[in-house]
Amino acid sequence: MTHPAPRDQAPDTGVTYVFAVCRGTRAVNSADVTGLAGMPGGAAVRLLPSGPLTAVVQTVPAADFTDEVWQSRLSDRQEIERYARAHHEVVSAAAVHGPAVPLPLATLYHDDDRARRALDDEAHRFHGVLKRIAHHAEWGVKVYEPEHPAAQEEREPAPVGSGRREAHAPGAGLAYLNRRRGAQERRERRRERALSVAESVDAELRELAAASRRLRTHGAVPGGDGRVHVLNATYLVAEQRADELASLVRALGERTGTRIELTGPWVPYSFVGEV
């Protein structure tokens, strides 16, 4: 499925926003989703059955999702987060009743008939994804580089000789440079060890997971506490192995002396592919 903003839709009409696609089971089709907020300004969230599949949809104003409006919204962090949270809340509610394939933010169709046609055209792909993620959840794992020693490395004193009387202290500049070089070498060794630990952690977690993805690391963590990612990954794990995953993460942290952060469970956004 694609997610275009309808170009030829009259601005005062409604379009069909699709949040997720589920199997059309009795549990799903009897679910009450009307109480979900959905997209700001939209009508009630509802179910749209199409053969063996059911989409969770909402009629939203076409004027709120034109290319121009959406591009402007993307440049406003708070606004786009508001829409992303609204989207995620509906997807999460749908997943309570069975596996749900979350669609990208702002997946839109001119009307219900177009949405049903898209479901029918891609039915085989949806069934494949639903089979893969059934009874599984997504878990995030971050491994951090050890914190820097509090003392010398980041605040080396200026070399003796910075004052006028001590300007000719023999060997002061060389000693300072050697200290700086030694601090740099220690940082590099610490980084290499952290990366090696991250690889070993990822290898053990992949043994337990049904699938995994490596994500981009973010360098220094926002907030100024000095933490640096060396692994940012996500794992698709069977529901019955959730406790085993948590135990393994704790054991890996204790064994390696490394800070490892586990988050989840989440709807498996990272493992649905392009649908």
C-alpha positions as CSV (number, residue, x, y, z in Angstrom):
1,M,0.0,0.0,0.0
2,T,1.1,3.5,-0.6
3,H,0.5,6.7,1.3
4,P,-0.1,9.6,-1.0
5,A,-2.0,12.7,-0.1
6,P,-4.9,12.9,-2.5
7,R,-4.1,15.7,-5.0
8,D,-7.4,15.9,-6.8
9,Q,-9.7,15.7,-3.8
10,A,-11.9,18.7,-3.0
11,P,-10.6,20.3,0.2
12,D,-14.0,20.1,1.9
13,T,-14.4,16.4,1.4
14,G,-13.3,13.4,3.5
15,V,-10.6,10.8,2.7
16,T,-10.0,7.4,4.2
17,Y,-7.1,7.2,6.6
18,V,-5.8,3.6,7.2
19,F,-4.0,2.9,10.4
20,A,-3.5,-0.9,10.3
21,V,-4.6,-4.1,8.7
22,C,-5.7,-7.2,10.6
23,R,-7.1,-10.6,10.0
24,G,-10.9,-10.4,9.8
25,T,-11.4,-12.6,12.8
26,R,-14.5,-12.5,15.0
27,A,-12.4,-10.9,17.8
28,V,-11.3,-8.1,15.4
29,N,-14.6,-7.5,13.7
30,S,-16.5,-7.3,17.0
31,A,-13.9,-4.9,18.5
32,D,-15.2,-1.5,19.5
33,V,-12.8,1.1,18.2
34,T,-15.2,4.1,18.1
35,G,-13.8,5.4,21.4
36,L,-10.3,6.0,20.0
37,A,-9.4,9.6,19.2
38,G,-7.6,8.9,16.0
39,M,-6.4,11.8,13.9
40,P,-7.2,15.4,15.0
41,G,-10.4,16.6,13.3
42,G,-11.4,13.2,12.0
43,A,-14.6,11.3,12.3
44,A,-14.9,8.2,14.6
45,V,-12.4,5.4,14.1
46,R,-14.0,2.4,12.5
47,L,-13.4,-1.0,10.9
48,L,-13.4,-1.6,7.2
49,P,-13.8,-5.3,6.3
50,S,-12.6,-6.6,3.0
51,G,-12.8,-10.3,2.6
52,P,-10.5,-12.1,5.1
53,L,-8.9,-8.8,6.0
54,T,-10.1,-5.8,8.1
55,A,-8.6,-2.4,8.1
56,V,-8.8,0.1,10.9
57,V,-9.7,3.4,9.3
58,Q,-11.0,6.9,9.9
59,T,-12.5,9.5,7.6
60,V,-10.4,12.7,7.9
61,P,-10.7,16.1,6.1
62,A,-8.8,16.1,2.8
63,A,-7.7,19.7,3.5
64,D,-5.7,18.5,6.5
65,F,-3.6,16.1,4.5
66,T,-2.6,18.0,1.3
67,D,1.0,17.8,0.3
68,E,1.6,21.4,1.4
69,V,-0.1,21.0,4.8
70,W,1.7,17.7,5.5
71,Q,5.1,19.1,4.5
72,S,4.6,22.1,6.8
73,R,3.5,19.7,9.6
74,L,6.7,17.6,9.1
75,S,8.8,20.7,10.0
76,D,7.0,21.2,13.3
77,R,8.3,18.6,15.7
78,Q,5.6,19.0,18.3
79,E,2.9,18.8,15.7
80,I,4.2,15.7,13.9
81,E,4.7,14.0,17.3
82,R,1.1,14.7,18.1
83,Y,0.0,12.9,14.9
84,A,2.5,10.1,15.3
85,R,1.1,9.4,18.9
86,A,-2.5,9.5,17.6
87,H,-1.5,7.0,14.9
88,H,0.3,4.7,17.3
89,E,-2.5,4.7,19.8
90,V,-4.9,3.3,17.2
91,V,-2.5,0.7,16.0
92,S,-1.7,-0.4,19.5
93,A,-5.4,-0.7,20.3
94,A,-6.0,-2.8,17.2
95,A,-3.1,-5.1,18.1
96,V,-4.8,-6.0,21.4
97,H,-7.3,-8.1,19.4
98,G,-4.7,-10.0,17.2
99,P,-1.7,-9.4,14.9
100,A,-1.9,-6.0,13.3
101,V,0.2,-4.6,10.4
102,P,0.8,-0.9,11.1
103,L,0.8,1.2,8.1
104,P,3.0,4.3,7.6
105,L,1.8,7.6,9.1
106,A,-0.6,9.4,6.7
107,T,-1.6,6.4,4.6
108,L,-4.6,7.8,2.7
109,Y,-7.1,6.8,0.1
110,H,-9.8,8.8,-1.7
111,D,-12.6,6.7,-0.2
112,D,-13.4,3.3,1.3
113,D,-13.7,1.6,-2.1
114,R,-10.1,2.6,-3.0
115,A,-8.9,1.4,0.4
116,R,-10.7,-2.0,-0.1
117,R,-9.2,-2.3,-3.5
118,A,-5.7,-1.8,-2.1
119,L,-6.3,-4.5,0.5
120,D,-7.5,-6.9,-2.1
121,D,-4.5,-6.2,-4.4
122,E,-2.0,-6.7,-1.6
123,A,-3.9,-9.4,0.3
124,H,-1.1,-12.1,-0.2
125,R,1.5,-9.8,1.2
126,F,-0.6,-8.8,4.2
127,H,-1.3,-12.5,5.0
128,G,2.4,-13.2,4.9
129,V,3.3,-10.4,7.3
130,L,0.4,-11.3,9.6
131,K,1.7,-14.9,9.8
132,R,5.2,-13.7,10.5
133,I,4.3,-11.3,13.4
134,A,1.5,-13.4,15.0
135,H,2.3,-14.0,18.7
136,H,5.4,-11.9,18.4
137,A,6.4,-8.5,19.7
138,E,9.1,-6.0,19.0
139,W,11.7,-5.2,21.6
140,G,14.4,-2.5,21.5
141,V,17.9,-2.9,22.9
142,K,20.5,-0.2,23.4
143,V,24.1,-0.9,24.5
144,Y,26.1,2.0,25.8
145,E,29.8,2.7,25.8
146,P,31.1,2.8,29.4
147,E,31.1,6.2,31.0
148,H,34.3,8.1,30.9
149,P,36.4,8.1,34.0
150,A,35.5,11.2,36.0
151,A,39.0,12.7,36.4
152,Q,41.9,13.3,34.2
153,E,40.9,12.5,30.6
154,E,38.5,15.3,29.9
155,R,40.1,18.0,31.9
156,E,43.8,17.8,31.4
157,P,45.7,20.7,33.1
158,A,47.5,23.1,30.9
159,P,51.2,22.3,30.5
160,V,53.6,23.9,32.9
161,G,54.9,26.9,31.1
162,S,51.7,28.7,30.5
163,G,52.8,31.3,33.0
164,R,55.6,33.7,32.2
165,R,58.0,32.6,34.9
166,E,57.6,28.9,34.0
167,A,57.7,29.4,30.3
168,H,60.9,27.5,29.9
169,A,60.2,24.6,32.2
170,P,62.1,21.7,30.4
171,G,59.9,19.0,29.0
172,A,56.6,20.4,30.2
173,G,55.1,20.7,26.7
174,L,56.2,17.1,25.8
175,A,54.8,15.7,29.0
176,Y,51.5,17.4,28.3
177,L,51.3,16.1,24.8
178,N,52.1,12.6,26.0
179,R,49.3,12.7,28.6
180,R,46.9,13.9,25.9
181,R,48.0,11.1,23.5
182,G,47.7,8.5,26.3
183,A,44.1,9.7,27.1
184,Q,43.2,9.5,23.4
185,E,44.6,6.0,23.2
186,R,42.6,4.9,26.3
187,R,39.4,6.4,24.8
188,E,40.0,4.4,21.6
189,R,40.6,1.2,23.4
190,R,37.5,1.7,25.5
191,R,35.5,2.4,22.3
192,E,36.8,-0.8,20.7
193,R,36.0,-2.9,23.7
194,A,32.5,-1.4,23.8
195,L,31.9,-2.2,20.1
196,S,33.2,-5.8,20.7
197,V,30.7,-6.2,23.6
198,A,27.9,-4.8,21.4
199,E,28.6,-7.4,18.7
200,S,28.6,-10.2,21.2
201,V,25.3,-8.9,22.8
202,D,23.7,-8.7,19.4
203,A,24.8,-12.2,18.5
204,E,23.3,-13.7,21.6
205,L,20.0,-11.9,21.2
206,R,19.7,-12.9,17.6
207,E,19.9,-16.5,18.7
208,L,16.7,-16.0,20.8
209,A,14.8,-13.7,18.3
210,A,12.9,-14.7,15.3
211,A,14.3,-11.6,13.4
212,S,16.4,-8.6,14.2
213,R,17.3,-5.2,12.7
214,R,20.3,-3.0,13.4
215,L,19.3,0.7,13.7
216,R,21.3,3.8,13.4
217,T,23.1,4.7,16.7
218,H,22.6,8.3,17.9
219,G,26.0,9.0,19.4
220,A,25.9,11.0,22.6
221,V,22.5,10.7,24.2
222,P,20.5,13.9,24.4
223,G,20.6,15.4,27.9
224,G,24.3,15.8,28.3
225,D,24.9,12.8,30.6
226,G,27.8,11.6,28.4
227,R,26.2,8.2,27.4
228,V,27.0,7.0,23.9
229,H,25.2,4.3,22.0
230,V,27.3,1.5,20.5
231,L,24.3,-0.7,19.6
232,N,20.8,0.3,18.7
233,A,18.8,-2.7,17.6
234,T,15.3,-4.2,17.6
235,Y,14.3,-7.8,17.9
236,L,11.2,-9.7,16.9
237,V,10.6,-12.1,19.8
238,A,7.9,-14.7,20.4
239,E,5.5,-13.7,23.2
240,Q,6.3,-16.8,25.3
241,R,10.0,-15.9,25.3
242,A,9.6,-12.4,26.7
243,D,10.8,-13.4,30.2
244,E,13.7,-15.3,28.7
245,L,14.7,-12.2,26.8
246,A,14.6,-10.0,29.9
247,S,16.7,-12.5,31.8
248,L,19.2,-12.8,29.0
249,V,19.6,-9.0,28.8
250,R,20.2,-8.8,32.6
251,A,22.7,-11.6,32.4
252,L,24.6,-10.0,29.5
253,G,24.7,-6.7,31.4
254,E,26.2,-8.4,34.5
255,R,28.6,-10.5,32.5
256,T,30.0,-7.7,30.4
257,G,29.7,-4.9,33.0
258,T,27.9,-2.8,30.3
259,R,24.8,-0.8,30.5
260,I,22.1,-2.5,28.3
261,E,18.7,-1.0,28.0
262,L,15.6,-3.1,27.1
263,T,12.4,-1.4,25.9
264,G,9.1,-2.9,24.8
265,P,7.1,-4.8,24.0
266,W,5.9,-2.9,21.0
267,V,3.8,-3.5,17.9
268,P,6.4,-4.9,15.4
269,Y,6.7,-1.8,13.2
270,S,10.2,-2.8,12.2
271,F,9.3,-6.2,10.8
272,V,6.3,-5.6,8.6
273,G,8.3,-4.6,5.5
274,E,7.0,-2.4,2.7
275,V,3.2,-2.9,2.5
